[in-house]
Amino acid sequence: MFDTRDRTTDLIVGERKLLACLSPIRQLRLRCGQQADRTTDPDYFIAANMISQRKPGAVLIRLHQELEAVVLLYEIRRFGIGLGILRLGDPVGESLIIGPEKFRADYILLAAQALLRRWPYHGLSLTMKASLADSIQVMGPEGKYRMFSERSTQHQLPLEKTYEAMLAGMGPRTRRSLAGKRRQLETSQDVVFLPSLEPAQALEVMSALQPTSLPNRPIRFYRTRYRLLLENPDFFSMAMRLPNGSWLSILSGWRQDRITYVDLQMNHVHFKKESISAVMRAFMLEHEIERQQEFIHFVGGCSSLLRRYCRPVEVCTDVFLWRPCLRATLLKIVTPRERLKSVYERADSALGG
């Protein structure tokens, strides 16, 4: 039986405060068997959300003074000012909770309730890896200040034994986007694919692409990524450039247990018509198959190009909560219902696979 009276919550917001709790949080990840889940490591979570529109944080849940669970979040900001809106975890229900599996849904509810009692926060969103019915059972019925939206998500792509077999299993439009566009670019531009970059070279590529790629991120985002590449041998970066040295795309992530996790891709916006993103993924697929990887896991979700081929299809539910106050009322008035999801869920466009 989960008893909230025995538990306390503590909100910490900001990189320094979160890093100050790094040791006990990592010990908790070990106790809960989550040490292999990179997305719940605070160091990674901070690096992934180091953009101007986000300020990372967490709710620490303690039982009799001992850290029992952590709910990861970020505050949505504009022009350096908090909007009073929080996002818990990522759009597919990951990067969210550290704690014993049995009570994870209870911890999420406890954290949400505690957050909405704190000024200046008036709204939050999260995605639960659960059906609409199960989410309502945990979070309570839909009402004036509580909204749910069920959807399916697919973001893990099984790999075939060969690149040719991989393409053969796809539809004609996908093959044209991958193989056709790649062939055109190789013929017309003589592009060069670099399957493995050293951390310093990866930083050079990211810095070069920063002014010509979206979303725009501060330079400290790339320096933090550089540190992750230096400190974690399972991290990788690959890139594509023109013969004259101009960089077109970089893709990065990590490999673990025959799964390739992709969480970052930057593309030169001036080559959008050449489908740089798809061409880069064609090179990546061929390379990872040659490495005998078994899956590509798109962290945070997958774009439409490859989503239909991802398995399994998982049901998740977006949850939107707010408390009655003037700021929340004004937001609901000026924002149509169909746009509430984008306002509460995400501050900007995620990688999306």
FIDREN-510333 format. One record per residue: x, y, z of N, C-alpha, C in turn. Coordinates in steps of 0.05 Angstrom, whole numbers. Each point is the difference from the previous one (the first is absolute). Layout:
% FIDREN-510333
- X Y Z X Y Z X Y Z
...
END
This chain:
% FIDREN-510333
- 17 -24 0 -17 24 0 18 25 0
- -5 18 -18 15 25 -3 -12 21 17
- 14 10 21 -11 20 18 16 26 -3
- -13 20 -11 13 25 -5 8 14 26
- -13 -6 22 6 13 25 28 -6 11
- 11 -22 -9 27 -8 9 22 12 -17
- -8 14 -21 20 9 -20 0 31 -2
- 24 10 -5 4 29 -4 10 5 -28
- -5 24 -10 9 8 -27 17 25 2
- 20 1 -17 18 24 0 5 6 -30
- -7 24 -8 5 9 -28 27 14 -2
- 17 -9 -19 25 14 -6 -1 7 -30
- 7 25 -5 0 10 -28 27 13 -5
- 12 -7 -22 26 12 -8 22 -21 -1
- 18 4 -18 22 -19 -5 17 -5 25
- 7 21 14 18 -3 23 -13 -16 22
- -26 6 6 -14 -14 21 -3 -30 -7
- -6 -5 -26 -3 -28 -8 26 -15 1
- 22 12 -8 26 -13 1 9 -4 29
- -9 17 18 7 -4 28 -12 -25 12
- -21 -10 -13 -14 -25 10 8 -24 -18
- 21 3 -16 7 -21 -19 7 -26 13
- 16 0 21 8 -25 13 -23 -16 12
- -18 12 17 -22 -16 10 -20 -9 -22
- -3 16 -21 -18 -8 -22 12 -24 -14
- 26 0 -5 12 -23 -14 -1 -25 18
- 3 4 26 -3 -23 18 -28 -12 -2
- -20 18 -2 -28 -9 -2 -4 -15 -26
- 12 10 -22 -2 -14 -26 11 -29 2
- 22 -3 15 12 -26 4 -19 -18 16
- -11 10 22 -18 -15 17 -25 -9 -16
- -9 17 -18 -25 -6 -15 6 -14 -27
- 25 -7 -5 7 -14 -25 -4 17 -25
- 4 26 3 -4 18 -23 27 12 -10
- 22 -12 9 26 12 -7 5 -2 -30
- -13 -18 -14 4 -3 -29 -17 20 -16
- -19 13 13 -18 19 -14 14 27 -1
- 13 6 -21 15 25 -3 -18 24 4
- -25 -1 -9 -18 23 0 -7 9 28
- 4 -17 21 -7 9 27 26 7 16
- 23 1 -14 24 10 14 -1 31 0
- 2 12 24 -3 30 1 20 14 -18
- 24 -10 -2 21 13 -16 -9 1 -29
- -12 -23 -10 -10 0 -28 -25 17 -2
- -17 -1 19 -25 15 -1 5 30 -2
- 20 9 15 7 29 -1 11 7 -27
- 18 -17 -11 12 5 -26 -21 0 -22
- -19 -18 1 -20 -2 -21 -19 24 1
- -3 13 22 -20 22 3 14 27 4
- 25 2 -8 15 25 4 -5 18 -23
- -24 11 -2 -7 20 -20 -14 22 14
- -1 23 -13 -9 25 13 -29 -2 10
- -17 -16 -13 -28 -2 8 -5 -19 22
- 21 -13 11 -5 -20 21 19 4 24
- -10 -6 23 16 1 24 -5 -27 14
- 20 -18 0 -5 -27 11 -3 0 31
- -14 -20 9 -4 -3 29 -10 -28 7
- -9 -3 24 -11 -26 9 -16 3 26
- -18 -18 4 -13 -3 26 12 -24 14
- 12 5 24 11 -21 16 -21 -10 20
- -5 -25 0 -20 -12 18 14 -17 20
- -4 6 26 13 -15 21 -20 -14 18
- 9 -23 10 -15 -15 19 17 -2 25
- -10 13 22 15 1 25 28 10 -5
- 3 22 -15 25 14 -5 18 -14 -20
- -7 -24 -9 16 -14 -20 -11 4 -28
- 17 7 -19 -8 4 -28 -12 -25 -11
- -26 1 -9 -14 -23 -10 -6 1 -29
- -4 25 -11 -7 3 -28 8 28 -9
- 4 3 -26 6 26 -13 -16 2 -25
- -15 22 -3 -14 6 -25 14 23 -14
- 9 -5 -24 16 20 -15 -19 19 -16
- 8 25 -2 -18 20 -13 17 23 -10
- -13 17 -15 13 25 -7 -22 22 0
- 9 24 6 -18 23 0 2 13 -28
- -23 6 -12 -1 13 -26 3 30 4
- 19 11 -16 7 29 3 -1 14 -27
- -4 25 1 2 17 -24 15 26 8
- 21 6 -16 16 24 5 11 1 28
- 7 -25 10 12 -2 27 -20 2 23
- -26 1 -6 -20 2 20 -18 -25 1
- -4 -12 23 -17 -23 3 -29 6 -6
- -13 -18 -13 -28 4 -7 -19 -13 20
- 11 -12 21 -17 -14 19 -10 -27 -9
- 13 -10 -22 -8 -26 -12 23 -19 3
- -5 -25 8 20 -20 3 -6 -24 -19
- 22 -12 -9 -3 -25 -16 15 -22 15
- -14 -22 5 11 -23 14 7 -21 -20
- 26 -7 -2 8 -21 -19 -1 9 -29
- 2 -20 -19 0 7 -28 -26 -9 -14
- -4 5 -26 -25 -5 -13 -8 -30 -3
- 17 -18 7 -7 -29 -1 0 -13 28
- 1 17 21 -2 -11 27 26 -9 12
- 22 7 -13 27 -7 10 12 25 13
- 24 -2 11 13 22 14 -18 11 21
- -14 -17 14 -21 9 18 4 -7 29
- 3 -26 6 -2 -9 28 22 -19 7
- 12 4 24 19 -18 12 -13 -9 26
- -3 -27 3 -12 -10 24 -10 -28 -3
- -8 -13 22 -10 -27 -2 -23 -2 -20
- 0 -20 -18 -19 -1 -21 -29 -2 10
- -4 -14 22 -27 -5 11 -15 26 5
- 13 21 8 -14 25 8 6 23 -18
- 11 -4 -24 8 22 -17 -24 18 -7
- -22 -11 -6 -24 17 -6 -8 17 24
- 2 -12 24 -7 15 24 20 23 5
- 26 -5 -6 20 21 4 -6 23 -20
- -8 -6 -24 -5 21 -20 -24 17 9
- -21 -13 10 -23 15 10 7 17 24
- 16 -11 18 8 15 24 16 25 -8
- 19 -4 -19 16 23 -10 -18 21 -13
- -18 -9 -17 -18 19 -14 -17 17 20
- -11 -14 20 -16 14 20 17 20 15
- 25 -8 7 17 18 15 8 25 -17
- 5 -5 -25 8 22 -18 -22 21 -3
- -24 -9 -3 -22 19 -5 -8 15 26
- 11 -8 22 -4 15 25 21 22 4
- 20 0 -18 22 19 3 -3 24 -19
- 3 24 11 2 23 -16 28 1 -13
- 3 8 -25 -19 13 -18 -12 -20 -20
- 2 -26 5 -8 -19 -21 -30 -4 0
- -11 1 -24 -29 -3 -3 -8 -22 -20
- 19 -12 -14 -6 -21 -19 23 -18 -5
- -7 -25 -6 21 -19 -7 -11 -21 -19
- 19 -13 -14 -8 -22 -18 20 -22 3
- -9 -24 -6 16 -24 1 -12 -21 -18
- 16 -20 -7 -10 -22 -16 4 -26 16
- -22 -15 3 1 -25 15 0 -23 -20
- 16 -20 6 0 -24 -16 -23 -18 9
- -24 9 -6 -24 -14 9 -23 9 -18
- -21 -16 0 -25 6 -15 -14 24 14
- -20 10 -15 -16 22 11 -14 -9 26
- -12 -23 -1 -15 -10 24 19 -3 24
- 24 -12 -5 19 -4 23 10 27 10
- 4 19 -18 10 26 8 -21 15 17
- -25 -2 -8 -21 13 15 -3 -13 28
- 4 -26 0 -2 -14 26 21 10 20
- 24 7 -11 21 10 18 -3 30 5
- -5 16 -20 1 29 2 -27 12 8
- -22 -15 -3 -26 11 6 -15 6 -26
- -26 4 2 -17 4 -24 6 26 -14
- -6 1 -26 3 25 -15 -20 21 10
- 9 24 0 -17 21 10 10 27 -9
- -9 21 13 7 27 -8 29 6 1
- 15 -12 19 28 5 3 17 -25 -5
- -11 -19 -14 14 -25 -5 -8 -11 -28
- 19 -4 -18 -6 -9 -27 18 -23 -8
- -11 -18 -16 15 -24 -9 -2 -3 -30
- 20 -11 -12 0 -6 -29 16 -25 -5
- -14 -21 -8 13 -26 -6 11 0 -28
- 23 -12 -4 11 -4 -27 19 -24 0
- 9 -7 -23 19 -22 -2 28 12 -7
- 21 -14 8 27 9 -6 16 -24 -10
- 17 5 -19 19 -20 -11 27 13 -3
- 20 -10 13 26 14 -2 24 -19 1
- -5 -26 -3 23 -20 -1 -2 -16 -26
- 21 4 -16 0 -11 -27 17 -26 -1
- -13 -23 -6 16 -25 -2 16 1 -26
- 25 -9 2 18 0 -23 2 -28 -13
- 1 0 -27 4 -25 -14 29 -8 -1
- 7 -23 -11 27 -9 0 17 16 -20
- -12 11 -22 14 15 -20 -15 26 -5
- 14 20 -11 -12 25 -7 -20 -4 -23
- 7 -17 -19 -18 -6 -22 -26 -12 9
- 1 -19 19 -24 -12 11 -16 20 16
- 13 19 13 -14 21 14 -16 17 -19
- 12 8 -22 -14 16 -20 -23 -15 -13
- 5 -26 -5 -21 -17 -13 -25 -2 16
- 2 2 27 -23 -2 17 -15 25 4
- 9 22 -14 -14 26 3 -16 6 -24
- -18 18 3 -17 9 -23 15 16 -20
- -10 3 -24 14 15 -22 7 28 7
- -18 15 14 6 28 7 23 1 20
- 1 -18 19 22 0 19 26 -7 -13
- -1 -19 -19 25 -7 -14 10 23 -17
- -19 15 -12 9 23 -16 12 21 18
- -11 4 24 10 20 18 28 -7 11
- 4 -26 5 26 -9 10 20 -5 -22
- -4 -22 -15 19 -8 -21 1 20 -23
- -24 8 -10 -1 18 -23 14 27 5
- -8 13 22 12 26 6 30 -3 6
- 7 -22 13 29 -4 5 15 -2 -26
- -10 -16 -18 13 -4 -26 2 27 -15
- -21 15 0 1 26 -14 21 19 12
- 1 0 27 20 18 13 28 -9 -4
- 4 -27 0 27 -10 -5 9 6 -29
- -19 -1 -19 6 6 -28 5 29 -5
- -18 17 11 1 29 -6 20 15 17
- 4 -8 25 17 15 18 24 -15 9
- 2 -26 -6 22 -16 9 5 2 30
- -22 -3 16 2 3 29 17 -22 12
- 11 7 23 18 -18 15 -13 -7 26
- -2 -26 7 -12 -9 25 23 -8 19
- 0 11 24 20 -6 20 -14 -16 23
- 4 -26 2 -15 -16 18 8 3 30
- 23 11 5 9 3 28 17 25 3
- -10 18 17 14 25 6 13 -1 27
- 23 11 3 12 5 27 -16 22 13
- -1 1 27 -16 20 14 7 29 -9
- 25 6 -4 8 27 -8 -11 6 -28
- 1 -19 -18 -11 4 -27 -30 3 1
- -13 -15 17 -29 2 3 -8 28 10
- 15 11 19 -5 27 9 4 20 -23
- 20 -4 -16 5 17 -23 -24 0 -19
- -10 -24 -6 -23 -2 -18 -25 13 11
- -5 -6 26 -24 12 12 2 30 1
- 23 11 6 4 29 0 -4 12 -28
- 10 -15 -20 -3 10 -28 -29 0 -9
- -16 -20 9 -28 -2 -8 -19 17 17
- 10 10 23 -18 14 18 -15 23 -13
- 13 17 -17 -15 23 -12 -19 -9 -22
- 2 -24 -10 -16 -8 -23 -17 -24 5
- -6 -6 26 -17 -23 6 -21 8 21
- -22 -15 1 -21 5 19 -5 -25 16
- -9 3 26 -3 25 14 26 13 8
- 0 26 4 24 14 8 7 -6 29
- 24 -7 5 9 -7 27 24 17 7
- 3 6 26 24 16 9 25 -17 -3
- 23 13 -2 25 -14 -3 6 -19 23
- -9 7 24 5 -18 23 -14 -27 -3
- -21 -1 -16 -12 -26 -5 20 -19 -14
- 14 11 -19 19 -16 -15 25 -7 16
- 8 19 17 23 -6 18 -7 -22 20
- -24 0 10 -9 -21 18 -1 -27 -15
- -9 1 -25 -1 -24 -16 29 -10 -5
- 18 18 -4 28 -7 -4 11 -15 25
- -8 10 24 9 -13 25 -12 -28 2
- -25 -4 -8 -12 -27 0 15 -19 -18
- 8 10 -24 15 -16 -19 27 -8 11
- 12 19 15 27 -5 11 -2 -21 23
- -20 3 17 -1 -16 24 -14 -27 -3
- -14 -4 -22 -16 -25 -4 8 -14 -26
- 15 -21 2 10 -14 -24 -22 -12 -17
- -24 -4 11 -22 -11 -15 -14 21 -17
- 7 26 4 -12 21 -17 15 1 -27
- -14 9 -20 12 2 -27 -11 24 -14
- 14 8 -22 -10 21 -18 9 -8 -28
- -17 5 -20 6 -4 -28 -9 24 -15
- 12 6 -23 -6 24 -14 2 -3 -31
- -10 20 -14 0 1 -29 9 28 -9
- 18 1 -19 10 26 -10 4 0 -30
- 3 23 -11 6 4 -28 31 -3 -4
- 9 -5 -24 29 -3 -5 15 25 8
- -12 24 -1 14 24 7 2 4 31
- -11 -19 15 2 1 29 -24 11 14
- -20 10 -15 -24 11 13 -16 -23 12
- -9 4 25 -15 -21 14 -29 2 -7
- -12 -23 -4 -29 -2 -7 -17 -10 22
- 10 -20 16 -16 -13 20 18 -14 20
- -10 -2 25 13 -16 20 -22 -15 15
- 6 -25 7 -19 -17 15 15 -12 23
- -13 -1 24 15 -9 24 -19 -16 18
- 13 -15 18 -15 -16 19 19 -19 15
- -10 -23 7 17 -20 14 -9 -28 -7
- 18 -19 4 -6 -28 -6 1 -16 26
- -19 -18 3 -2 -16 24 -15 -25 -5
- 12 -24 5 -14 -25 -3 -12 -4 -28
- 15 5 -20 -8 -3 -28 -23 19 -9
- -4 21 17 -20 20 -7 15 27 -4
- -6 13 -22 11 26 -6 -21 21 8
- 7 17 19 -18 21 9 8 26 -15
- -20 12 -13 5 25 -15 -16 22 14
- 14 21 9 -14 21 14 7 28 -10
- 17 2 -21 7 26 -10 7 -2 -30
- -13 17 -16 8 3 -28 -3 30 -7
- 21 10 -13 0 28 -9 4 -1 -31
- -16 16 -14 1 0 -29 2 29 -10
- 15 4 -21 3 26 -12 -27 7 -14
- -12 22 9 -27 7 -10 0 8 -29
- 22 9 -11 1 8 -28 0 -24 -19
- 2 -24 11 -1 -24 -17 -25 -17 6
- -22 14 7 -24 -13 7 -12 -15 -24
- 1 12 -24 -11 -13 -24 15 -26 -7
- 25 -2 9 15 -24 -6 -5 -22 21
- -19 5 19 -8 -20 20 25 -9 16
- 15 19 10 25 -6 15 -6 -19 23
- -22 5 14 -6 -17 24 -3 -29 -8
- -15 -5 -22 -5 -28 -9 26 -13 -10
- 16 16 -15 25 -11 -10 18 -8 22
- 2 17 21 17 -6 23 -10 -26 14
- -26 -4 1 -10 -24 13 5 -25 -17
- 0 4 -26 7 -22 -18 29 -10 6
- 18 19 1 28 -7 7 1 -13 28
- -14 11 19 0 -10 27 -11 -29 1
- -22 -5 -14 -11 -27 0 20 -20 -11
- 12 7 -23 19 -19 -12 24 -5 19
- 9 21 13 23 -3 18 -6 -17 24
- -24 5 12 -7 -15 25 -6 -29 -7
- -11 -6 -23 -4 -28 -9 27 -14 -3
- 19 15 -12 27 -12 -3 13 -6 27
- -7 16 20 10 -5 27 -15 -22 15
- -20 -11 -13 -17 -22 10 -17 9 24
- -7 26 -1 -20 10 20 -27 -12 -7
- -18 -2 20 -26 -13 -4 -23 19 -1
- 3 24 12 -22 19 1 12 28 -1
- -16 19 -11 5 28 3 -23 11 18
- 8 12 22 -20 11 19 2 30 -2
- -22 13 -10 -1 29 -3 -10 12 26
- 18 12 15 -6 11 26 -19 23 -3
- -22 -1 14 -20 21 0 -21 -3 -22
- 3 -20 -17 -20 -4 -21 12 -1 -28
- -15 -10 -19 10 -4 -27 -17 16 -20
- 13 11 -21 -15 16 -20 -15 -19 -18
- -16 12 -18 -18 -16 -17 15 -17 -20
- 24 7 -8 15 -15 -20 4 -29 8
- 7 -5 25 6 -28 8 -19 -10 21
- -19 17 10 -17 -8 22 -16 -26 -6
- -11 -2 -24 -17 -23 -6 15 -26 1
- 26 0 -1 16 -25 0 10 -6 28
- -6 17 19 9 -4 28 -18 -19 15
- 11 -16 17 -15 -19 17 12 0 28
- -17 -4 20 -29 -4 -1 -15 26 -2
- -26 -2 -5 -17 23 2 -10 2 29
- 7 22 13 -7 3 29 -21 21 3
- -18 -5 19 -20 20 7 10 18 22
- -4 26 -3 8 18 21 -22 22 2
- 1 14 22 -21 21 5 14 26 9
- -6 21 -15 9 27 8 -19 10 22
- 11 10 21 -15 11 23 6 29 3
- -20 16 3 3 29 3 -16 9 25
- 15 12 19 -12 8 25 6 29 5
- -19 15 11 5 27 8 -18 6 24
- 8 21 15 -15 8 23 -15 26 -6
- -22 4 13 -15 25 -5 15 24 9
- 7 18 -18 13 25 6 -3 18 -24
- 6 25 2 -4 19 -22 17 -7 -24
- 26 -7 5 18 -6 -23 -11 -24 -16
- -8 -21 14 -11 -23 -14 -25 6 -15
- -18 16 12 -25 8 -13 6 16 -26
- 19 18 1 7 16 -23 11 -18 -22
- 17 -19 8 11 -18 -20 -21 -16 -14
- -20 -10 15 -21 -16 -12 -18 17 -18
- -3 26 6 -16 17 -16 13 6 -27
- 26 6 1 14 8 -25 10 -24 -16
- 0 -24 12 10 -24 -14 -22 -19 -5
- -7 -6 -26 -20 -20 -6 7 -27 12
- -21 -16 5 3 -26 13 20 -18 -15
- -2 1 -28 17 -18 -15 30 8 1
- 5 25 10 28 9 2 11 -3 28
- -17 -7 19 10 -3 28 22 -21 1
- -2 -21 -16 20 -21 1 27 11 -6
- 3 15 -21 26 11 -8 10 20 20
- -18 16 12 8 20 20 11 -13 25
- -15 -20 10 8 -12 25 21 -22 -3
- 0 -13 -23 17 -24 -3 28 7 -7
- 4 20 -19 27 4 -9 6 29 -5
- 24 8 7 8 28 -4 10 5 -28
- 9 -21 -13 10 3 -27 -2 -27 -14
- 10 -2 -24 -1 -24 -15 21 -19 9
- -8 -25 7 19 -20 9 13 -13 -25
- 20 -17 5 13 -14 -23 -21 -16 -15
- -16 -16 14 -22 -14 -13 8 -23 -17
- 25 -9 -1 8 -22 -16 -2 6 -29
END
